[in-house]
Amino acid sequence: MDRTTFVTMVVMIGAATLAPILYTALSRFVRVPVAVLEMALGIIIGPSVLGIAVVESGGLIDWLRVMGVIALFYLAGQETNFKRLMGRPLRTATTSWLLCLGLAVGAAFLLASVVDFGGSTSAFVTAVFIGGAAVSTAIGTIYPMMNDAQEITTKVGQATIAAGVIGQFAPLIALALIVGDASDAHDPLRSTLLHVAFCAIIAALLWLLRGGMPFVLRKIQSMTMDASGQFGIRIQVLAVGLIVLLAVTMGVDRLIGAFAAGIVVQALNKATPPAEQHILFRKAKALGYGFLIPMFFVWAGVTFDLAGLVATPQALWFLPVFVLLKLLTRGLPGSLTLPKGSTLQERAATSLLVGTGLAVVIVMGHLGLEADAFSTPYAAAMVGGGKVTALVFPTIGLMLANRARGFDPRHAVSTASSSTTDGGEPAAATDDDTDVPER
């Protein structure tokens, strides 16, 4: 490891360590999720401001970023309560996403028909890339924020998770078809079949693990729970590695693989005693939220080209337009996932949370550039708009959600340390399983 990389890593860890301190100080006045502070601190230490953190593509920091986003999606998959989401939540989430896709592509097509985005493709192709980015939901980004705000098990939280699961992965699956249209070397039918095959393999694993892991392995897990062996954690890491490797090999996005790994680990520990489930889950969270995930959020700030975006004012107008496009075509229809009788405040909160986008926006921007659907300044503006939603929408949305149920997050700061639990299935997402508001 060269000195520059080591300095960058230490500075980024320092920023991640400073974030919860700032969170605690600010929580007396305003609710700012830790992840938002991590991204803001990343911008400050990055090339756009101080320039003391430099990230090279393919280096150690980039590898940690990948591990961080994988951990983010893995924990989201492990924490998601599928028993609660099955039925109406997922059905309405899917229906609303299809509505969002039509609205977003249609609006983007009208925009691309009158504005020159600097690309060589047709207005429709440009609209597909912009619309695909607009209908995404960064569930991996907002999940820890919802976790901090203790919104995972609430009506708003469950509606957001249902909409987010679809909004995060449906664009990635549709992306295979878009890339197929843009490249003759890519077979969209083959890609679709591989995605279906991957889902079938995961379904088969879940069926095989319907009774949990074998008794012998459960015994080893129990015996090494507090010893140096830590079999329970090692088998989780192995499961993530194998399933993500399988996903990448089959042409499926690695983030889908990470989320699927979380689902598989839920099944793996189904027969594990509740107290041990709780310990294992806490340990996985400690590794994820304590190191890997903060590195991802700080990296997102460090690599944000603020100076480059400001230097191209001709594309700056598209940044707020894209933010508005996400809110109107993804956020508002996404609130339909809430059950009937929900208050206006709950719907506004859900709209903001569902309208948050980041990872898929970045992917769409990169692939749009490769397809020459738009020029670099417009791609930067689109990605910048996605980061604005990640910085602003969850903060306001969680404030509204907390107020809708009369929850005071400042009270949670003083009581979180004294919270106890009687264990329980991680998939059930009990209050105590998610009461780590100040990470």
matplotlib code that plots the C-alpha trace (Angstrom):
import matplotlib.pyplot as plt

x = [0.0, 1.5, 1.5, -1.2, -3.6, -2.9, -3.3, -6.6, -7.9, -7.0, -8.6, -11.7, -11.9, -11.4, -14.4, -16.5, -15.6, -16.4, -19.9, -21.6, -20.0, -21.6, -24.8, -25.0, -24.2, -26.8, -29.5, -30.5, -31.4, -32.0, -32.2, -29.4, -28.8, -25.2, -24.9, -25.7, -23.0, -20.6, -21.2, -20.9, -17.6, -16.4, -17.1, -15.1, -12.0, -12.2, -10.7, -13.6, -12.7, -9.6, -8.1, -6.6, -8.4, -7.6, -9.4, -7.9, -10.1, -9.3, -7.3, -7.8, -10.3, -12.3, -12.3, -13.5, -16.3, -17.4, -17.4, -19.3, -22.1, -22.3, -22.6, -25.3, -27.4, -26.7, -27.9, -31.0, -31.8, -31.3, -33.4, -36.3, -39.5, -40.8, -43.8, -45.0, -44.2, -45.8, -49.3, -50.5, -47.3, -45.2, -48.2, -48.9, -45.1, -44.8, -47.8, -46.7, -43.2, -44.6, -46.7, -43.5, -41.6, -44.2, -44.4, -40.6, -39.8, -42.6, -41.5, -37.9, -38.9, -40.7, -37.6, -35.2, -37.3, -36.8, -33.4, -30.1, -28.4, -25.3, -25.6, -26.0, -28.8, -32.5, -34.6, -36.3, -33.0, -31.9, -35.3, -34.9, -31.6, -32.9, -36.2, -34.5, -32.4, -35.5, -37.5, -34.8, -35.0, -31.7, -33.0, -29.4, -28.7, -31.8, -32.1, -29.4, -31.0, -34.4, -32.7, -31.2, -34.6, -36.3, -38.7, -38.0, -41.1, -43.5, -46.1, -44.0, -40.9, -42.6, -44.1, -40.8, -39.0, -41.6, -41.3, -37.5, -37.0, -38.8, -37.3, -33.8, -33.8, -36.4, -34.3, -31.2, -33.1, -34.5, -31.0, -30.1, -32.7, -31.5, -27.9, -29.1, -30.7, -27.5, -25.1, -25.5, -23.1, -25.5, -28.5, -31.4, -33.3, -30.3, -29.8, -33.5, -33.2, -30.1, -31.9, -34.8, -32.4, -30.6, -33.9, -34.8, -31.5, -32.1, -35.6, -34.2, -31.7, -34.5, -36.4, -33.4, -32.9, -36.5, -35.4, -32.3, -28.7, -27.9, -27.8, -24.0, -23.3, -25.7, -23.8, -20.4, -21.9, -23.1, -19.8, -17.7, -20.1, -17.8, -14.6, -12.0, -13.6, -16.6, -18.2, -21.5, -19.8, -17.5, -20.4, -22.3, -19.2, -18.9, -22.6, -22.3, -19.1, -20.5, -23.9, -22.4, -19.9, -22.7, -24.6, -21.7, -20.9, -24.5, -24.5, -26.7, -25.8, -23.7, -26.0, -28.9, -26.6, -25.8, -29.5, -30.2, -27.4, -29.2, -32.4, -30.5, -28.8, -32.3, -33.2, -29.9, -30.4, -34.1, -33.7, -30.9, -32.0, -33.4, -30.7, -27.9, -29.7, -29.6, -25.9, -25.0, -27.1, -25.4, -22.0, -22.8, -24.2, -21.0, -18.8, -21.1, -22.1, -18.9, -16.5, -17.5, -20.7, -19.4, -16.5, -19.0, -20.8, -17.6, -16.3, -19.5, -18.7, -15.0, -15.7, -18.4, -17.0, -18.5, -15.8, -16.4, -20.1, -19.9, -17.4, -20.1, -23.0, -24.8, -25.7, -26.5, -30.1, -30.6, -29.7, -32.8, -34.9, -33.8, -34.5, -38.0, -38.4, -37.5, -39.9, -42.9, -42.4, -41.0, -41.8, -45.4, -46.6, -44.4, -46.6, -49.4, -47.7, -49.1, -52.4, -55.7, -56.3, -52.6, -52.2, -50.9, -47.8, -47.1, -47.6, -45.3, -42.6, -43.0, -42.8, -39.5, -38.0, -39.1, -37.9, -34.3, -31.8, -28.1, -26.4, -28.6, -28.5, -24.7, -24.9, -27.4, -25.2, -22.1, -23.9, -25.7, -22.3, -21.1, -24.1, -23.6, -27.2, -26.0, -22.7, -20.6, -21.9, -25.5, -24.4, -22.6, -25.7, -27.9, -25.6, -25.4, -29.2, -29.2, -26.8, -28.9, -31.9, -29.8, -28.6, -32.0, -35.0, -34.4, -33.7, -36.9, -38.9, -37.7, -38.6, -42.1, -42.3, -41.2, -43.7, -46.5, -46.2, -45.2, -41.7, -38.9, -35.5, -33.7, -35.4, -34.1, -30.5, -30.8, -32.6, -31.0, -28.0, -30.4, -32.5, -32.6, -34.0, -35.3, -34.0, -36.1, -35.9, -34.0, -36.5, -39.2, -37.4, -38.5, -38.0, -35.1, -33.4, -33.4, -32.9, -29.3, -30.2, -26.8, -24.3]
y = [0.0, 3.4, 6.3, 8.3, 5.4, 4.9, 8.6, 8.7, 5.6, 7.1, 10.5, 8.7, 6.7, 9.9, 11.4, 8.4, 8.7, 12.4, 11.8, 10.3, 13.0, 15.7, 13.7, 13.8, 17.5, 18.4, 16.1, 18.7, 21.1, 19.1, 15.5, 14.8, 11.0, 9.9, 8.7, 12.2, 13.6, 11.0, 12.0, 15.7, 15.1, 13.1, 16.1, 18.3, 16.1, 15.2, 17.0, 19.4, 21.2, 20.3, 17.7, 15.5, 12.4, 10.9, 7.8, 5.8, 3.4, -0.2, 0.6, -0.4, 2.4, 1.4, -2.2, -1.0, 1.0, -2.2, -4.1, -1.3, -1.3, -5.1, -5.0, -2.3, -4.5, -7.7, -6.2, -4.8, -8.2, -9.8, -7.2, -7.1, -8.6, -10.5, -11.8, -8.3, -7.3, -10.2, -9.5, -6.0, -4.1, -5.8, -5.9, -2.2, -1.4, -3.2, -1.6, 1.9, 1.3, 0.4, 3.6, 5.5, 4.1, 5.2, 8.7, 9.1, 7.9, 10.0, 13.1, 12.6, 12.0, 15.3, 17.0, 15.3, 16.3, 20.0, 20.0, 19.0, 16.7, 16.5, 12.8, 11.1, 8.8, 9.4, 11.3, 8.0, 6.3, 9.4, 9.3, 5.6, 6.3, 9.4, 7.8, 4.6, 6.7, 8.7, 5.6, 4.1, 4.0, 3.9, 1.5, 0.6, 4.2, 5.1, 1.9, 2.8, 6.2, 4.6, 2.3, 5.3, 6.9, 3.7, 3.7, 0.1, -1.4, 1.5, 1.9, 4.4, 2.2, -1.0, 0.9, 2.4, -0.9, -2.6, 0.3, 0.4, -3.3, -2.9, 0.5, -0.6, -3.9, -3.4, -0.7, -3.0, -5.8, -3.4, -2.1, -5.4, -4.8, -1.2, -2.3, -5.0, -2.3, -0.3, -3.1, -5.8, -8.0, -8.2, -10.6, -9.1, -12.4, -14.4, -11.8, -12.0, -15.8, -15.6, -13.3, -15.8, -18.7, -16.8, -16.2, -19.9, -20.9, -18.6, -20.0, -23.6, -22.6, -21.2, -24.4, -26.5, -24.3, -24.2, -26.0, -23.8, -25.0, -28.6, -29.3, -30.0, -26.6, -24.9, -26.6, -25.4, -21.9, -21.9, -23.2, -20.5, -17.7, -16.0, -17.8, -17.0, -19.4, -17.1, -19.7, -17.8, -14.7, -16.6, -18.6, -15.3, -13.9, -17.1, -17.0, -13.4, -14.2, -17.3, -15.8, -12.5, -14.5, -16.6, -13.4, -11.8, -15.0, -15.2, -11.5, -10.4, -7.2, -7.9, -5.8, -8.1, -11.0, -9.2, -8.7, -12.3, -13.4, -11.6, -13.5, -16.8, -16.1, -15.4, -18.9, -20.3, -19.1, -19.9, -22.7, -20.9, -19.9, -16.3, -15.1, -16.3, -14.9, -11.5, -11.8, -12.8, -10.0, -7.4, -8.6, -8.4, -4.8, -3.9, -4.9, -3.3, 0.0, 0.3, 0.2, -0.9, 1.0, 4.4, 4.0, 3.7, 6.9, 8.8, 7.5, 8.8, 12.3, 12.2, 11.2, 13.8, 16.2, 19.4, 21.6, 19.9, 20.4, 24.1, 24.6, 23.6, 26.0, 24.9, 21.7, 23.0, 23.6, 19.9, 19.1, 20.7, 19.5, 15.9, 16.2, 17.4, 14.6, 12.0, 13.5, 13.8, 10.5, 8.3, 9.8, 10.8, 7.5, 5.6, 6.7, 4.6, 1.7, 3.0, 1.5, 3.4, 5.9, 7.0, 10.7, 13.3, 13.6, 9.9, 10.1, 13.1, 11.2, 8.1, 10.1, 11.7, 8.4, 6.5, 9.4, 9.1, 7.7, 7.2, 4.0, 3.3, 6.9, 6.7, 3.4, 4.9, 8.0, 5.9, 3.6, 6.6, 8.1, 4.9, 4.8, 8.5, 9.3, 12.5, 14.5, 14.4, 17.6, 16.3, 13.0, 14.8, 16.9, 13.8, 12.1, 15.3, 15.4, 11.9, 12.8, 15.9, 13.5, 11.3, 14.2, 16.1, 13.8, 11.3, 14.0, 15.8, 12.5, 11.0, 14.2, 14.0, 10.3, 10.8, 13.6, 11.5, 8.9, 11.3, 10.0, 12.2, 11.0, 13.1, 10.9, 7.9, 9.2, 9.2, 5.8, 3.7, 2.8, 1.3, -0.7, -4.5, -7.3, -10.8, -11.7, -12.8, -13.6, -11.0, -11.2, -10.1, -6.7, -6.3, -2.9, -4.1, -5.6, -2.2, 0.1, 1.2, 4.8, 6.3, 4.3]
z = [0.0, -1.0, 1.3, -0.5, -0.3, 3.4, 4.2, 2.3, 4.1, 7.5, 6.6, 5.4, 8.6, 10.5, 8.7, 9.4, 13.1, 13.2, 11.6, 14.7, 16.9, 14.7, 14.6, 18.4, 18.5, 15.8, 17.1, 19.7, 16.9, 13.7, 12.5, 10.1, 9.4, 10.0, 6.4, 5.1, 7.3, 6.1, 2.5, 3.4, 5.2, 2.1, -0.1, 2.3, 2.4, -1.3, -4.3, -4.6, -1.3, 0.8, -1.5, 1.2, 0.2, -3.3, -4.6, -7.4, -9.5, -8.7, -5.6, -1.9, -1.2, -4.3, -3.0, 0.4, -1.3, -3.1, 0.2, 1.8, -0.7, -0.7, 3.1, 2.8, 0.6, 2.5, 5.8, 4.0, 2.7, 6.1, 7.9, 5.5, 6.9, 3.9, 5.8, 6.2, 2.6, 0.9, -0.6, -0.9, -0.2, -2.9, -5.3, -5.0, -5.1, -8.4, -9.9, -8.8, -10.2, -13.6, -13.4, -12.5, -15.4, -17.9, -16.4, -16.2, -19.7, -21.1, -19.3, -20.2, -23.9, -24.0, -22.5, -24.8, -27.8, -27.1, -25.4, -26.9, -24.4, -26.5, -27.5, -30.8, -30.0, -30.5, -28.0, -27.0, -26.1, -24.1, -22.3, -21.4, -19.6, -17.8, -17.0, -15.8, -13.4, -12.3, -11.3, -9.1, -5.3, -3.3, -0.7, 0.2, 0.8, 2.8, 4.8, 7.4, 7.7, 8.3, 10.8, 12.6, 12.8, 14.0, 11.0, 9.8, 11.3, 10.9, 8.2, 6.4, 6.8, 5.5, 2.5, 1.7, 1.9, -0.4, -2.9, -2.5, -3.2, -6.5, -7.2, -6.6, -8.6, -11.3, -13.0, -12.8, -14.5, -17.1, -17.5, -19.1, -21.8, -22.3, -22.8, -25.2, -27.3, -27.2, -28.1, -30.7, -28.7, -25.8, -25.9, -23.8, -23.9, -22.6, -19.9, -18.8, -18.7, -16.6, -14.1, -13.9, -13.4, -10.6, -8.9, -9.3, -7.7, -4.7, -4.4, -4.4, -1.7, 0.4, 0.0, 1.0, 4.1, 5.1, 8.4, 8.9, 8.9, 9.9, 13.7, 13.6, 12.1, 14.6, 17.4, 16.0, 15.7, 19.3, 20.6, 18.8, 19.5, 22.0, 20.9, 18.3, 15.8, 15.2, 12.8, 12.7, 11.2, 8.9, 7.4, 6.7, 4.9, 2.9, 2.0, 0.8, -1.2, -2.9, -3.8, -5.1, -7.1, -8.5, -9.4, -11.2, -13.0, -14.3, -15.4, -12.5, -10.6, -7.5, -5.4, -6.2, -5.2, -1.9, -1.1, -2.0, 0.3, 3.2, 2.4, 2.4, 5.7, 7.2, 6.2, 7.3, 10.9, 11.0, 13.6, 15.5, 19.1, 19.2, 21.6, 19.3, 16.2, 17.9, 18.8, 15.2, 13.8, 16.1, 15.1, 11.4, 12.0, 13.9, 11.0, 8.4, 10.1, 12.1, 9.1, 5.6, 5.1, 6.4, 4.0, 1.1, 2.1, 2.7, -0.7, -2.4, -1.1, -1.9, -5.6, -6.1, -8.8, -7.4, -9.1, -12.4, -12.3, -11.3, -14.2, -16.7, -16.1, -19.3, -17.6, -14.2, -15.0, -15.5, -11.9, -10.2, -13.1, -12.5, -8.7, -9.6, -12.1, -9.5, -7.0, -9.4, -11.3, -8.6, -5.2, -5.6, -7.3, -4.9, -1.9, -3.3, -1.5, 1.7, 2.9, 2.7, 5.4, 5.7, 6.6, 4.2, 6.4, 6.0, 2.2, 1.9, 4.0, 1.8, -1.4, -0.3, 0.8, -2.3, -4.5, -3.2, -5.7, -6.0, -7.1, -10.1, -11.1, -11.2, -13.3, -15.7, -16.1, -16.9, -19.4, -21.0, -21.7, -23.2, -25.4, -26.2, -25.0, -23.5, -22.9, -19.8, -18.2, -18.4, -16.9, -14.1, -13.5, -13.4, -10.9, -8.9, -8.8, -7.5, -4.7, -3.8, -3.3, -1.2, 0.9, 1.2, 0.7, 3.5, 6.0, 5.4, 4.8, 8.1, 10.0, 8.6, 9.4, 13.0, 13.5, 11.9, 14.7, 17.4, 17.8, 19.2, 17.9, 20.5, 23.1, 21.3, 21.7, 25.4, 25.7, 23.0, 25.2, 27.8, 25.3, 25.8, 23.8, 24.3, 20.8, 17.9, 14.3, 12.3, 9.5, 11.8, 12.2, 15.8, 17.4, 19.4, 16.4, 14.8, 17.7, 16.9, 16.1, 16.8, 14.9]

ax = plt.figure().add_subplot(projection="3d")
ax.plot(x, y, z, "-o")
ax.set_aspect("equal")
plt.show()
